[in-house]
Amino acid sequence: MIDNLKKMRRAQTIQPFGVGAIIDIDGESFVVNDISKWRRPSQIVELERLNKLLGFKKELRSFSSFENPEESLTVSRFPQWHHCSKCSSLQLLDKALLEKHGEPRCGNCKSKSKLSPMRFIAYCNNGHLTEFNWWLFAHSNQQQANTGNCTVYDQIFFTTTGKHGGDFDQMIVKCRACDSPGVSLKRLQDRAIPGHLVYANNQACCGTQPWMVHPKMSRDKRMEVATTCKEVTMKFEPRGSSSIHRPKILSAIDISLKAKESNDFDSSALNLLLEDIIEEIGLDLCILSLESDDNKYETKIERYASQANISYEKALEFLINSAKKKLENDFGDSNDTEEEVDKKQENLLKDELDFFKKRIDVHQDNFDITFESTATGSKFTSLLFSHIAKIRRLREIRVLTGFTRGQGLVDVSVDISEERNWLPTIEAFGEGIYFELNKSTITKYFKEHGDEFSKLVRGQQQVLEKLNDNYLLDIPDSDLFILTHTLSHLLIRQLTFNSGYSSSALRERVFVDPDSNYAGIMIYTSELDAEGTMGGLVDQARIEAINLVLDKLNESAIWCSADPVCRETDSQGFSGLNRSACHCCSLIAETSCTFQNAMLNRLTLGGLGKERDEVSGLFNFIQELI
């Protein structure tokens, strides 16, 4: 396990270092364990529509804002095989050296050089993860009889020839004890051969996660924890690859217009007491015990009531009502189909879309928004946006529900053992701007240029359709989405310069209803640190400031410093899902984009029309209207 001196920010426990992720700290590599091995976070976070979407089955818990030794996530070292850059040996960690030096050290070198985690691991599309048995791999070119004669495990070496750019065929694993012929990693390039992994009988996949097993664990014990997996192969991959871990996150903005039910006392202590009672005797017996005349928890309730400065009767009533509410929620339908689970984030966004369509000014503690018409702005501004809203304060809840690997055939839960009644969560506050596109302009544009626009983006849509046959990508593909998503990225890039926030601090939420040609973009920041509420972003929501932003935006849509290469490239970016969109003009930080920097096309905005033998983009169309 990682020592107590290793720390990370609270937000990183959701992304990018949530359950199942590989994390490098000070040259050491770990994988984050599932929450059954965490010390439970103490802070309970509530958001009614998010709790309701999850069926009220799981509490949302976040780590405290202060250092609390009673709560922490845990990790396991992964991979266990390490490489010494000085003597080129491959070796499993020596626990004695690890405890002595506090970090992985080489057992072969006299100088006890620091070891580096082996770069390559194996995963399957159902979410399982393991490492290679490099001793078996080094002997894989020998006959089984010869392999069995070698019992030396500390003479495995990993070297590169230095020829031909150091590709996989130049990376060699060799056993010097039996002088077996070296085996190049090219043998693993297409697939991870089951014989080189610790795997379950009659299946090619290990069926486990790193925190469930250990390389020296007996085969029988591994079989006990391994699950059945029908994948025919595991993939060979560098451990830093983005395909190894993709978090499944639910994100919701607190936009509730209902008056929140609140107690006239601090109920946090009573909530903890109720949890302890339920954990001790169960929910059904908890209610019976609290309602009985012989209530064995009477003394505790009196003490907690005194702390909350309320009467015993009021505290007891609160506990009974809370317990009954939990019982009612337990009878809710929690058997979501796979399709319903996939649509949870879509449903959250739909709620927010319905709110923004109403253009209601709200002034609440956790959500403060004021809409303003763009009629007083420049002609270009008013034709592009009908309304702009200043979001002076917002509250965002992000919940980690699971993760996927590779093609993402299976969502792996953050609680594989299903032992916990909570989900890891973060609560962040910030500010933002909401841009509502001018529906009249959008409708006119698609009426006049819809055919050529569809022809422009059809290639991207076809690539996405093919990818969805193998990968579960939650990326919309409508014409209006591609246009709006590209505009969102250009706005973020420009607002980064104007607002004073770093490029990774701004986030996007894209709202699109193709049936009614409604589109909206929320650019916001919500972080747990001080960068969340500086006020620089809201200040850019002034109409005169937006006029200046759009002047620059028009230029960046028309011309990229990588043109004409960027402009004329039909396929680029993630799996070829982008066109005319590169790091110089359209891409933003991975954590800022909701859709993996995919389905972007700068020509949808900056296309110059027939004069340049290309589609007339939205900006060019607006200039013609002016």
Buried (B, 14 or more C-beta within 10 A) or exposed (E): EBEEEEEBEBBBBBBBBBBBBBBEBEEBBBBBBBBBBBBBBBBBBEBBBBBEBBBBBBBBBBBEEEEEEEBBBBBBBBBBBBBBEBBBBBBBBBEEBBEEEEEBBBBBBEEBBBBBBBBBBBBBBBBBBBBBBBBBBBBBBBEEEEBEEBEEEBBBBBBBEEEEEEBBBBBBBBBBBBEBEBBBBEBBEEBBBBEBBBBBEEBBBBBBBBBBBBBEBEEEEBEEBBBEBEBEBBBBBEBEBEBBBBBBBBBBBBBBEEEEEEEEBEBEBBBEBBBEBBEEBEBEEBBEBBEEEEBEBEEBBBBBBEEBEBEBEBBBEBBBEBBBEBEEBEEEEEEBEEEEEBBBBEEBBEBBBEBBBEBEEBEBEBBBBBBBBBEEBBEBBBBBBBBBBBBBBBBBBBBBBBBBBBBBBBBBBBBBEEEBBBBBBBBBBBBBBBBBBBBEBBEBBBEEBEEBBEEBBEBBBEBBEEBEEEBBBBBBBBBBBBBBBBBBBBBBBBBBEBBBBEBBBBBBBBBBBEEEBBBBBBBBBBBBEEBBBBEBBBBBBBBEBBBBBBEBBBEBBBBBEBBEEBBEBEEBBBBBBBBBBBEBBBBBBEBBBBBBBBBBBBBBBBBBBEEEEBBBBBBBBBBEEE
